[in-house]
């Protein structure tokens, strides 16, 4: 399954790209994170503390156990600081 | 309902004036403006606001719809900027209009609490000592429980 994966703020800086298209067999966000962490150290470092990472599936905030079948866009970012 | 996410500055006075030109049964307008504040002791040179185009508009519209339903708002305006900002610049504003002030105040307060923790914006502060992402505060997350 092809997916657009987006990174924001310090996750973007640590991983080094704002977005990428991935071919994945992950069924949940957690499985996608595990795949990414196995790729190289940049991902392993960026996802080392998941308490500090939020995720949105197709632009809705979700949990890490959310199923991603049929999703088009997954975004990872730190806790938000609007206002 | 009017939601704007923009890099350009906005004219707070003109926006308030336009927003307060209300329909006949509106008795209260509440406005809030957020400003880039200098950090404690170390001169802030710049604040860079990053956001998630698409999700930002969707999240803000969702909050505004919730507030409108819950407090019977007659109108609601959210403007939030992104990009590089300097101390003293206006970052964002919220305006609410209702029949009575209690609803207008509560809705504006609710919107601000949700904007802080549920709108996909991230702030990076640069000073003479370097650049740092602003960490989310536990208090801001706790504030959501009020609603």
Interface residues (C-beta under 8 A of the other chain):
Chain A: X6 X8 X9 X10 X56 X59 X60 X61 X75 X77 X78 X79 X80 X81 X82 X83
Chain B: X34 X50 X52 X54 X55 X58 X59 X80 X91 X92 X112 X115 X116 X117 X118 X119 X120 X121 X122 X123 X124 X133 X134 X135 X136 X141
